[in-house]
Amino acid sequence: MKKVFLIILLFCLCTACHHSTNTNQVKNDKPVQKKVEQKTVKKKEAKKKYIICINPGHQAKANTNKEKQSPSSSIKKMKVTGGTSGIASHKSESQVVLDIGLKLRDELEKQGYTVVMTRTSQKVDLSNQQRAKIGNEAHADLTISLHLNGINNHNANGAFTICGKNSGDTQKIYKKSRKAAVSIINAYCNKTGIKNQGVSYRSDLTGLNWSTVPAIYIEMGHMTNRKEDLKLTNFSFQKKMVHGLVEGINHYFKEV
């Protein structure tokens, strides 16, 4: 009888221990499982979608009517000039910068930017003041006006950007505009091999004075220099130009 009692007692003790061990194991497993689940959750960071306004300078026909140069000035200038033309290619600046602008739009959109164009055709009549307002109304993070230079000295060559001064109507946008001007001209010239003439600061450009968002002009080269003109109007070289502009824009947005 004692043996039977001892056997029953041992059996009960073993069962109780086994149950206690299982209970502890279940309790201990729960926090471990939560930790594993937390590690597998990926945090998705929202990437800002920047808005770029591209303004291909000029148009097919100039508009000689006048408009105010800036909101705070009584000086009036032509609404939009006709631009220059290639000494060797005989192509108009307005058409070449439009071609480059459309290529730039496509490349920027591929990279996730939202792009607003002031014009996609030669057949427009848009003043420089109106072009600035397009960028303003789009709440652009940057407006870039594309130009090609033309001067009497046919040996002159190189590219430069233009930024408003740290005063007057452009003072509020000066800091960011200057950063964009520096980033873009450096990347553009590194990519294309065109001589870097740096950044110019002006207060007489309507398109900059009326802009309430960061804005720059870029003179991408001289159409009055035979060698440079043939480069600027070459389809393959324009791809390099666009890649340089995109690299500069990307670098700018990493800095601001």
Backbone as CSV, one residue per row, in Angstrom:
resi,resn,N_x,N_y,N_z,CA_x,CA_y,CA_z,C_x,C_y,C_z
1,MET,0.833,-1.197,0.000,0.000,0.000,0.000,0.879,1.263,0.000
2,LYS,1.960,1.207,0.830,2.886,2.336,0.871,3.523,2.582,-0.491
3,LYS,3.908,1.509,-1.184,4.528,1.633,-2.511,3.585,2.315,-3.485
4,VAL,2.292,1.905,-3.428,1.296,2.496,-4.334,1.158,3.984,-4.048
5,PHE,1.129,4.308,-2.732,0.984,5.711,-2.336,2.166,6.551,-2.810
6,LEU,3.388,5.993,-2.667,4.594,6.707,-3.111,4.604,6.925,-4.618
7,ILE,4.160,5.900,-5.349,4.127,6.013,-6.817,3.170,7.114,-7.250
8,ILE,1.970,7.180,-6.591,0.976,8.201,-6.926,1.520,9.591,-6.593
9,LEU,2.214,9.703,-5.422,2.768,10.980,-5.000,3.828,11.484,-5.984
10,LEU,4.729,10.605,-6.399,5.775,10.967,-7.374,5.171,11.403,-8.704
11,PHE,4.132,10.713,-9.130,3.460,11.022,-10.397,2.850,12.427,-10.360
12,CYS,2.212,12.746,-9.197,1.593,14.073,-9.050,2.633,15.187,-9.057
13,LEU,3.763,14.921,-8.361,4.836,15.927,-8.323,5.420,16.181,-9.701
14,CYS,5.643,15.120,-10.460,6.206,15.239,-11.830,5.261,16.021,-12.730
15,THR,3.965,15.722,-12.611,2.958,16.406,-13.437,2.912,17.892,-13.123
16,ALA,2.965,18.221,-11.822,2.941,19.624,-11.397,4.150,20.376,-11.908
17,CYS,5.330,19.749,-11.825,6.572,20.394,-12.317,6.514,20.631,-13.811
18,HIS,6.010,19.653,-14.542,5.918,19.757,-16.003,4.981,20.892,-16.402
19,HIS,3.855,21.005,-15.658,2.886,22.060,-15.945,3.481,23.446,-15.670
20,SER,4.234,23.514,-14.518,4.874,24.785,-14.160,5.888,25.218,-15.205
21,THR,6.668,24.240,-15.707,7.681,24.545,-16.736,7.028,25.059,-18.001
22,ASN,5.955,24.446,-18.445,5.245,24.864,-19.665,4.674,26.264,-19.516
23,THR,4.127,26.532,-18.297,3.540,27.853,-18.050,4.597,28.940,-18.155
24,ASN,5.762,28.670,-17.535,6.863,29.641,-17.598,7.344,29.835,-19.021
25,GLN,7.383,28.757,-19.785,7.864,28.824,-21.167,6.939,29.695,-22.001
26,VAL,5.621,29.550,-21.808,4.657,30.354,-22.562,4.823,31.828,-22.216
27,LYS,4.988,32.092,-20.885,5.155,33.477,-20.464,6.416,34.087,-21.039
28,ASN,7.495,33.323,-21.080,8.771,33.828,-21.576,8.781,34.002,-23.090
29,ASP,7.979,33.210,-23.817,7.978,33.265,-25.276,7.338,34.540,-25.803
30,LYS,6.358,35.081,-25.091,5.587,36.206,-25.595,6.437,37.449,-25.844
31,PRO,7.257,37.908,-24.877,8.066,39.091,-25.155,9.072,38.883,-26.262
32,VAL,9.639,37.683,-26.379,10.598,37.381,-27.440,9.930,37.526,-28.800
33,GLN,8.707,37.021,-28.908,7.971,37.075,-30.159,7.696,38.525,-30.552
34,LYS,7.359,39.370,-29.574,7.087,40.769,-29.853,8.329,41.479,-30.381
35,LYS,9.491,41.154,-29.790,10.745,41.761,-30.229,11.048,41.406,-31.669
36,VAL,10.821,40.157,-32.019,11.073,39.702,-33.393,10.166,40.438,-34.362
37,GLU,8.886,40.581,-33.962,7.935,41.276,-34.812,8.327,42.736,-35.006
38,GLN,8.835,43.374,-33.938,9.243,44.764,-34.029,10.421,44.944,-34.976
39,LYS,11.342,43.990,-34.973,12.515,44.075,-35.840,12.149,43.936,-37.309
40,THR,11.085,43.168,-37.582,10.710,42.924,-38.972,9.884,44.058,-39.565
41,VAL,9.406,44.974,-38.712,8.623,46.114,-39.215,9.583,47.142,-39.813
42,LYS,9.396,47.499,-41.066,10.252,48.468,-41.746,9.641,49.860,-41.633
43,LYS,10.456,50.788,-41.216,9.985,52.163,-41.111,10.145,52.857,-42.461
44,LYS,9.031,53.280,-43.008,9.059,53.968,-44.298,9.121,55.482,-44.078
45,GLU,10.203,56.075,-44.518,10.361,57.513,-44.363,9.767,58.221,-45.574
46,ALA,8.965,59.224,-45.316,8.339,59.977,-46.402,9.386,60.858,-47.075
47,LYS,9.580,60.667,-48.383,10.545,61.450,-49.139,9.835,62.634,-49.781
48,LYS,10.340,63.828,-49.539,9.690,65.012,-50.081,9.799,65.022,-51.592
49,LYS,8.707,65.365,-52.240,8.686,65.455,-53.694,8.866,66.918,-54.073
50,TYR,10.075,67.275,-54.494,10.379,68.662,-54.804,9.748,69.086,-56.128
51,ILE,9.410,70.367,-56.191,8.817,70.939,-57.406,9.854,71.840,-58.067
52,ILE,10.133,71.567,-59.328,11.073,72.378,-60.105,10.308,73.090,-61.213
53,CYS,10.501,74.384,-61.323,9.945,75.141,-62.445,11.073,75.407,-63.438
54,ILE,10.897,74.940,-64.668,11.893,75.159,-65.728,11.366,76.235,-66.667
55,ASN,12.158,77.267,-66.838,11.795,78.347,-67.752,12.782,78.406,-68.914
56,PRO,12.441,77.840,-70.073,13.295,78.016,-71.253,13.179,79.476,-71.720
57,GLY,14.259,80.198,-71.640,14.223,81.637,-71.908,13.750,81.995,-73.306
58,HIS,13.203,83.232,-73.402,12.786,83.803,-74.681,11.591,83.055,-75.306
59,GLN,11.357,83.303,-76.582,10.264,82.685,-77.339,10.488,83.027,-78.803
60,ALA,9.627,82.532,-79.675,9.831,82.734,-81.120,9.892,84.214,-81.488
61,LYS,9.000,85.001,-80.904,8.963,86.432,-81.207,9.069,87.250,-79.923
62,ALA,9.917,88.260,-79.961,10.075,89.145,-78.806,8.807,89.961,-78.592
63,ASN,8.619,90.415,-77.348,7.527,91.332,-77.028,8.163,92.621,-76.506
64,THR,8.109,93.659,-77.334,8.802,94.908,-77.008,8.014,95.817,-76.063
65,ASN,6.822,95.415,-75.697,6.071,96.176,-74.686,6.834,96.147,-73.365
66,LYS,6.536,97.083,-72.484,7.302,97.211,-71.244,6.514,96.700,-70.031
67,GLU,7.274,96.256,-69.037,6.704,95.866,-67.747,7.686,96.276,-66.655
68,LYS,7.205,96.349,-65.410,8.072,96.754,-64.301,9.177,95.728,-64.073
69,GLN,10.376,96.238,-63.886,11.540,95.371,-63.659,11.455,94.637,-62.333
70,SER,10.831,95.264,-61.342,10.687,94.646,-60.025,9.483,95.246,-59.311
71,PRO,8.962,94.573,-58.298,7.801,95.094,-57.571,8.055,96.459,-56.925
72,SER,9.288,96.713,-56.527,9.589,97.952,-55.786,10.226,99.034,-56.660
73,SER,10.295,98.800,-57.971,10.966,99.751,-58.855,9.999,100.326,-59.894
74,SER,10.261,101.544,-60.310,9.459,102.170,-61.368,10.095,101.961,-62.739
75,ILE,11.291,101.365,-62.758,11.982,101.094,-64.023,11.209,100.043,-64.815
76,LYS,11.093,100.265,-66.125,10.397,99.308,-66.981,11.337,98.773,-68.054
77,LYS,11.151,97.503,-68.375,11.982,96.844,-69.387,11.092,96.101,-70.375
78,MET,11.685,95.673,-71.482,10.951,94.847,-72.454,10.400,93.608,-71.769
79,LYS,9.199,93.193,-72.156,8.577,92.019,-71.539,9.388,90.760,-71.784
80,VAL,9.888,90.591,-72.998,10.756,89.448,-73.297,11.510,89.733,-74.596
81,THR,12.811,89.473,-74.569,13.639,89.718,-75.759,13.690,88.469,-76.637
82,GLY,14.233,88.640,-77.821,14.272,87.529,-78.778,15.411,86.552,-78.572
83,GLY,16.434,86.954,-77.808,17.563,86.059,-77.577,18.577,86.121,-78.701
84,THR,19.609,85.297,-78.593,20.687,85.274,-79.572,20.498,84.109,-80.548
85,SER,21.520,83.865,-81.371,21.468,82.725,-82.300,22.890,82.217,-82.537
86,GLY,22.983,80.986,-83.033,24.285,80.346,-83.203,25.071,80.869,-84.387
87,ILE,26.338,81.203,-84.141,27.195,81.725,-85.201,27.520,80.654,-86.242
88,ALA,27.512,79.396,-85.820,27.793,78.286,-86.738,26.544,77.461,-87.023
89,SER,25.741,77.210,-86.004,24.547,76.371,-86.175,23.380,77.135,-86.792
90,HIS,23.384,78.464,-86.614,22.301,79.346,-87.073,20.959,79.013,-86.407
91,LYS,21.017,78.305,-85.294,19.791,77.994,-84.553,19.503,79.103,-83.547
92,SER,18.219,79.304,-83.264,17.839,80.356,-82.310,18.022,79.861,-80.880
93,GLU,18.425,80.768,-80.020,18.558,80.440,-78.598,17.242,79.923,-78.038
94,SER,16.142,80.568,-78.409,14.838,80.190,-77.849,14.469,78.747,-78.161
95,GLN,14.829,78.261,-79.347,14.515,76.873,-79.702,15.462,75.893,-79.017
96,VAL,16.734,76.241,-78.943,17.718,75.337,-78.337,17.451,75.171,-76.838
97,VAL,17.164,76.273,-76.138,16.904,76.141,-74.692,15.581,75.413,-74.436
98,LEU,14.648,75.516,-75.378,13.403,74.751,-75.244,13.687,73.263,-75.378
99,ASP,14.512,72.894,-76.362,14.881,71.477,-76.547,15.556,70.932,-75.285
100,ILE,16.485,71.708,-74.741,17.203,71.285,-73.534,16.246,71.229,-72.342
101,GLY,15.356,72.202,-72.251,14.397,72.245,-71.150,13.482,71.036,-71.116
102,LEU,13.049,70.590,-72.282,12.174,69.405,-72.351,12.935,68.139,-71.967
103,LYS,14.195,68.062,-72.375,15.034,66.914,-71.974,15.264,66.926,-70.454
104,LEU,15.495,68.113,-69.926,15.705,68.250,-68.481,14.444,67.853,-67.715
105,ARG,13.300,68.277,-68.214,12.026,67.889,-67.581,11.894,66.381,-67.495
106,ASP,12.149,65.699,-68.608,11.992,64.236,-68.646,12.926,63.551,-67.659
107,GLU,14.155,64.034,-67.572,15.137,63.414,-66.681,14.782,63.659,-65.221
108,LEU,14.340,64.852,-64.907,13.959,65.162,-63.523,12.735,64.361,-63.094
109,GLU,11.782,64.191,-63.998,10.584,63.414,-63.676,10.929,61.949,-63.427
110,LYS,11.907,61.433,-64.164,12.361,60.058,-63.941,12.895,59.893,-62.521
111,GLN,13.499,60.948,-62.001,14.095,60.896,-60.665,13.115,61.260,-59.544
112,GLY,11.850,61.472,-59.913,10.832,61.694,-58.894,10.455,63.136,-58.620
113,TYR,11.046,64.076,-59.348,10.680,65.479,-59.167,9.348,65.777,-59.863
114,THR,8.640,66.763,-59.344,7.483,67.314,-60.045,7.988,68.522,-60.827
115,VAL,7.694,68.557,-62.125,8.233,69.619,-62.981,7.106,70.461,-63.580
116,VAL,7.288,71.770,-63.492,6.369,72.716,-64.120,7.160,73.467,-65.184
117,MET,6.633,73.510,-66.399,7.280,74.234,-67.497,6.568,75.560,-67.720
118,THR,7.348,76.642,-67.925,6.704,77.906,-68.281,6.223,77.861,-69.729
119,ARG,6.919,77.104,-70.546,6.475,76.926,-71.937,6.992,75.604,-72.492
120,THR,6.218,75.022,-73.389,6.632,73.787,-74.080,6.574,73.993,-75.592
121,SER,6.430,75.241,-76.008,6.295,75.574,-77.422,6.968,76.918,-77.685
122,GLN,7.286,77.169,-78.939,7.817,78.463,-79.352,6.691,79.485,-79.510
123,LYS,5.501,78.984,-79.759,4.364,79.865,-80.053,3.662,80.299,-78.764
124,VAL,4.360,81.102,-77.982,3.795,81.654,-76.752,4.098,83.139,-76.702
125,ASP,3.411,83.843,-75.831,3.730,85.244,-75.564,3.682,85.433,-74.054
126,LEU,4.808,85.160,-73.415,4.909,85.205,-71.958,6.011,86.176,-71.553
127,SER,5.662,87.144,-70.762,6.664,88.093,-70.277,7.498,87.447,-69.177
128,ASN,8.609,88.069,-68.865,9.476,87.548,-67.797,8.776,87.608,-66.439
129,GLN,7.937,88.613,-66.248,7.176,88.722,-65.014,6.177,87.557,-64.906
130,GLN,5.504,87.253,-66.002,4.537,86.150,-66.010,5.219,84.804,-65.755
131,ARG,6.401,84.628,-66.286,7.145,83.377,-66.103,7.506,83.185,-64.626
132,ALA,7.917,84.268,-63.978,8.233,84.189,-62.543,6.996,83.795,-61.739
133,LYS,5.861,84.340,-62.126,4.621,84.054,-61.398,4.182,82.600,-61.556
134,ILE,4.529,81.979,-62.674,4.210,80.549,-62.858,4.922,79.729,-61.785
135,GLY,6.191,80.019,-61.558,6.946,79.330,-60.510,6.398,79.625,-59.127
136,ASN,6.011,80.888,-58.900,5.453,81.277,-57.601,4.155,80.527,-57.312
137,GLU,3.267,80.502,-58.301,1.955,79.874,-58.112,2.061,78.359,-57.957
138,ALA,3.120,77.778,-58.509,3.346,76.339,-58.364,4.008,76.004,-57.029
139,HIS,4.376,77.045,-56.267,5.118,76.870,-55.006,6.386,76.055,-55.263
140,ALA,7.068,76.402,-56.343,8.272,75.668,-56.737,9.346,75.764,-55.653
141,ASP,10.086,74.683,-55.482,11.228,74.685,-54.570,12.442,75.313,-55.245
142,LEU,12.388,75.397,-56.579,13.442,76.063,-57.342,12.923,76.375,-58.740
143,THR,13.190,77.606,-59.192,12.930,77.982,-60.585,14.268,78.184,-61.268
144,ILE,14.451,77.524,-62.403,15.698,77.655,-63.157,15.387,78.105,-64.579
145,SER,15.955,79.241,-64.950,15.761,79.792,-66.288,16.966,79.438,-67.154
146,LEU,16.700,78.813,-68.287,17.758,78.337,-69.177,18.044,79.355,-70.280
147,HIS,19.332,79.693,-70.427,19.743,80.666,-71.448,21.058,80.243,-72.087
148,LEU,21.332,80.842,-73.248,22.621,80.702,-73.935,23.102,82.107,-74.255
149,ASN,24.369,82.358,-74.045,24.885,83.722,-74.139,25.271,84.101,-75.564
150,GLY,25.255,85.389,-75.826,25.689,85.906,-77.119,26.289,87.288,-76.943
151,ILE,27.587,87.443,-77.273,28.248,88.744,-77.157,29.106,88.992,-78.391
152,ASN,29.610,90.216,-78.519,30.380,90.594,-79.708,31.733,89.894,-79.794
153,ASN,32.303,89.537,-78.659,33.600,88.861,-78.634,33.409,87.382,-78.944
154,HIS,33.758,86.961,-80.151,33.530,85.578,-80.574,34.508,84.588,-79.948
155,ASN,35.514,85.097,-79.250,36.437,84.203,-78.547,35.937,83.865,-77.141
156,ALA,34.996,84.644,-76.647,34.473,84.427,-75.288,33.738,83.093,-75.222
157,ASN,33.958,82.376,-74.127,33.310,81.071,-73.953,33.116,80.816,-72.458
158,GLY,32.345,79.783,-72.145,32.127,79.431,-70.749,30.677,79.573,-70.328
159,ALA,30.407,79.104,-69.124,29.054,79.127,-68.572,29.062,79.775,-67.194
160,PHE,27.930,80.338,-66.805,27.808,80.928,-65.474,26.339,80.949,-65.066
161,THR,26.128,81.047,-63.764,24.769,81.203,-63.242,24.583,82.626,-62.747
162,ILE,23.328,83.046,-62.663,22.997,84.384,-62.175,22.019,84.255,-61.016
163,CYS,22.310,84.992,-59.962,21.496,84.983,-58.748,21.173,86.425,-58.383
164,GLY,20.014,86.654,-57.780,19.688,87.990,-57.307,20.595,88.395,-56.157
165,LYS,20.635,89.670,-55.862,21.499,90.179,-54.787,20.861,89.986,-53.417
166,ASN,21.695,90.088,-52.400,21.241,89.958,-51.014,20.682,91.294,-50.515
167,SER,19.749,91.821,-51.289,19.130,93.107,-50.955,17.893,93.279,-51.833
168,GLY,17.071,94.248,-51.488,15.914,94.567,-52.318,14.933,93.411,-52.474
169,ASP,14.402,93.265,-53.685,13.328,92.295,-53.937,13.781,90.839,-53.853
170,THR,15.064,90.579,-53.981,15.549,89.191,-53.970,16.195,88.793,-52.642
171,GLN,16.150,89.669,-51.669,16.829,89.379,-50.392,16.263,88.133,-49.710
172,LYS,14.948,87.969,-49.737,14.318,86.843,-49.043,14.680,85.491,-49.655
173,ILE,14.960,85.476,-50.946,15.276,84.201,-51.615,16.777,84.058,-51.887
174,TYR,17.557,85.033,-51.431,18.977,85.070,-51.772,19.741,83.835,-51.306
175,LYS,19.584,83.457,-50.042,20.399,82.389,-49.458,20.257,81.077,-50.229
176,LYS,19.010,80.661,-50.459,18.779,79.403,-51.183,19.135,79.536,-52.661
177,SER,18.838,80.693,-53.234,19.164,80.910,-54.653,20.668,80.820,-54.884
178,ARG,21.429,81.410,-53.979,22.889,81.377,-54.112,23.411,79.943,-54.020
179,LYS,22.878,79.164,-53.071,23.303,77.765,-52.943,23.012,76.999,-54.223
180,ALA,21.847,77.228,-54.791,21.475,76.553,-56.039,22.397,76.979,-57.173
181,ALA,22.686,78.270,-57.251,23.542,78.800,-58.320,24.935,78.173,-58.272
182,VAL,25.488,78.052,-57.075,26.832,77.477,-56.908,26.820,75.981,-57.237
183,SER,25.867,75.250,-56.679,25.797,73.803,-56.896,25.630,73.459,-58.372
184,ILE,24.748,74.191,-59.037,24.410,73.859,-60.420,25.532,74.210,-61.385
185,ILE,26.153,75.371,-61.227,27.218,75.718,-62.172,28.428,74.793,-62.010
186,ASN,28.738,74.402,-60.782,29.883,73.507,-60.567,29.638,72.133,-61.174
187,ALA,28.462,71.571,-60.926,28.150,70.243,-61.467,28.051,70.280,-62.990
188,TYR,27.429,71.336,-63.500,27.251,71.466,-64.955,28.600,71.533,-65.672
189,CYS,29.484,72.362,-65.172,30.793,72.522,-65.832,31.668,71.281,-65.658
190,ASN,31.579,70.615,-64.514,32.327,69.370,-64.311,31.880,68.299,-65.300
191,LYS,30.590,68.250,-65.570,30.048,67.221,-66.455,30.329,67.524,-67.921
192,THR,30.257,68.783,-68.313,30.360,69.142,-69.729,31.772,69.534,-70.160
193,GLY,32.590,69.941,-69.201,33.922,70.428,-69.552,33.927,71.886,-69.997
194,ILE,32.777,72.536,-69.995,32.696,73.953,-70.349,33.326,74.780,-69.219
195,LYS,34.021,75.841,-69.592,34.713,76.682,-68.610,33.731,77.263,-67.601
196,ASN,34.103,77.168,-66.334,33.253,77.639,-65.243,33.557,79.113,-64.955
197,GLN,32.590,79.972,-65.238,32.754,81.403,-64.973,32.089,81.835,-63.664
198,GLY,31.623,80.853,-62.895,31.110,81.145,-61.560,29.700,81.700,-61.523
199,VAL,29.443,82.492,-60.489,28.110,83.052,-60.244,28.165,84.569,-60.352
200,SER,27.176,85.117,-61.055,27.039,86.567,-61.183,25.829,87.011,-60.358
201,TYR,25.928,88.190,-59.705,24.843,88.687,-58.855,24.293,89.971,-59.450
202,ARG,22.972,89.951,-59.745,22.357,91.099,-60.424,21.016,91.472,-59.800
203,SER,20.652,92.744,-59.994,19.371,93.228,-59.468,18.470,93.766,-60.575
204,ASP,18.865,93.541,-61.833,18.118,94.130,-62.951,17.359,93.096,-63.790
205,LEU,17.250,91.857,-63.314,16.573,90.826,-64.087,15.153,90.618,-63.567
206,THR,14.189,90.902,-64.424,12.777,90.843,-64.042,12.388,89.473,-63.509
207,GLY,12.864,88.421,-64.176,12.496,87.060,-63.781,12.922,86.697,-62.379
208,LEU,14.030,87.254,-61.913,14.495,87.009,-60.542,13.799,87.939,-59.549
209,ASN,13.625,89.183,-59.945,13.033,90.169,-59.036,11.583,89.857,-58.657
210,TRP,10.852,89.246,-59.563,9.451,88.935,-59.299,9.252,87.543,-58.695
211,SER,10.318,86.806,-58.537,10.206,85.459,-57.981,10.138,85.505,-56.455
212,THR,9.196,84.768,-55.889,9.101,84.646,-54.432,9.643,83.291,-53.966
213,VAL,10.116,82.477,-54.917,10.729,81.181,-54.608,12.179,81.234,-55.068
214,PRO,13.061,80.384,-54.515,14.458,80.381,-54.961,14.547,80.281,-56.487
215,ALA,15.349,81.142,-57.086,15.393,81.220,-58.557,16.777,81.605,-59.047
216,ILE,17.174,81.009,-60.157,18.446,81.347,-60.798,18.290,81.346,-62.314
217,TYR,19.217,82.024,-62.976,19.402,81.898,-64.425,20.683,81.104,-64.630
218,ILE,20.749,80.339,-65.713,22.028,79.749,-66.108,22.280,80.045,-67.579
219,GLU,23.423,80.652,-67.831,23.906,80.853,-69.207,24.816,79.661,-69.496
220,MET,24.315,78.725,-70.294,24.967,77.416,-70.439,26.146,77.402,-71.400
221,GLY,26.403,78.510,-72.059,27.511,78.594,-72.996,27.276,79.726,-73.981
222,HIS,28.253,79.974,-74.841,28.184,81.088,-75.789,27.870,80.594,-77.207
223,MET,26.734,81.038,-77.727,26.392,80.691,-79.112,27.187,81.532,-80.112
224,THR,27.833,82.576,-79.622,28.646,83.424,-80.497,30.095,82.939,-80.583
225,ASN,30.382,81.822,-79.923,31.679,81.150,-80.067,31.442,79.912,-80.927
226,ARG,32.101,79.850,-82.078,31.817,78.797,-83.056,31.935,77.393,-82.450
227,LYS,33.014,77.133,-81.770,33.251,75.804,-81.203,32.199,75.455,-80.151
228,GLU,31.900,76.423,-79.299,30.931,76.165,-78.228,29.519,76.044,-78.788
229,ASP,29.211,76.849,-79.785,27.888,76.795,-80.412,27.598,75.401,-80.974
230,LEU,28.583,74.795,-81.623,28.388,73.467,-82.215,28.205,72.396,-81.142
231,LYS,28.803,72.616,-79.989,28.598,71.688,-78.869,27.184,71.840,-78.306
232,LEU,26.815,73.073,-78.043,25.537,73.354,-77.383,24.331,72.898,-78.193
233,THR,24.489,72.834,-79.488,23.377,72.450,-80.362,23.457,70.994,-80.811
234,ASN,24.427,70.253,-80.256,24.596,68.837,-80.583,23.752,67.972,-79.650
235,PHE,22.981,67.050,-80.218,22.052,66.232,-79.440,22.761,65.447,-78.338
236,SER,23.869,64.797,-78.673,24.599,63.993,-77.687,25.172,64.860,-76.576
237,PHE,25.700,66.028,-76.949,26.277,66.919,-75.943,25.190,67.478,-75.026
238,GLN,24.009,67.681,-75.569,22.895,68.176,-74.747,22.537,67.189,-73.631
239,LYS,22.751,65.899,-73.877,22.522,64.900,-72.823,23.475,65.142,-71.660
240,LYS,24.745,65.460,-71.980,25.725,65.785,-70.932,25.289,67.034,-70.157
241,MET,24.801,68.010,-70.897,24.348,69.256,-70.275,23.235,68.969,-69.268
242,VAL,22.283,68.156,-69.696,21.144,67.820,-68.843,21.602,67.050,-67.609
243,HIS,22.499,66.083,-67.793,22.995,65.306,-66.653,23.736,66.202,-65.661
244,GLY,24.473,67.173,-66.172,25.156,68.115,-65.292,24.177,68.966,-64.496
245,LEU,23.132,69.425,-65.152,22.110,70.221,-64.468,21.415,69.401,-63.388
246,VAL,21.087,68.155,-63.716,20.405,67.281,-62.749,21.299,67.011,-61.538
247,GLU,22.578,66.747,-61.783,23.506,66.508,-60.673,23.584,67.726,-59.749
248,GLY,23.601,68.900,-60.353,23.646,70.119,-59.559,22.382,70.325,-58.742
249,ILE,21.246,70.030,-59.341,19.959,70.157,-58.640,19.894,69.163,-57.480
250,ASN,20.306,67.924,-57.748,20.315,66.902,-56.688,21.197,67.320,-55.527
251,HIS,22.364,67.852,-55.843,23.309,68.278,-54.806,22.728,69.430,-53.994
252,TYR,22.072,70.339,-54.675,21.462,71.478,-53.977,20.439,71.010,-52.950
253,PHE,19.574,70.089,-53.327,18.521,69.654,-52.410,19.063,68.791,-51.266
254,LYS,20.253,68.251,-51.428,20.890,67.539,-50.308,21.424,68.528,-49.285
255,GLU,21.740,69.741,-49.753,22.346,70.752,-48.879,21.304,71.577,-48.130
256,VAL,20.124,71.802,-48.734,19.127,72.667,-48.070,18.253,71.888,-47.096
